Amino acid sequence: MPLLWIAIGVIVYYVFIKDSKSSSGSHAEDILKQRYVNGEIDETTYNRMKETLRR
């Protein structure tokens, strides 16, 4: 029975970690796009930063 709870805990932990990593990247790209649209950064900077986020 304790192994079942450990397995459930590992699965839940993995799902939350995977979800938080994918959503944080998406959120960062949204902020980057907004900065580009607002004119805070130029196209070269936008492309360089976008490539950095995808690594």
Residue pairs with C-beta under 8 A, 6 or more apart in sequence:
25 53
25 54
28 53
29 50
29 53
32 41
32 46
32 49
32 50
32 53
33 46
35 41
35 46
36 43
36 46
41 49
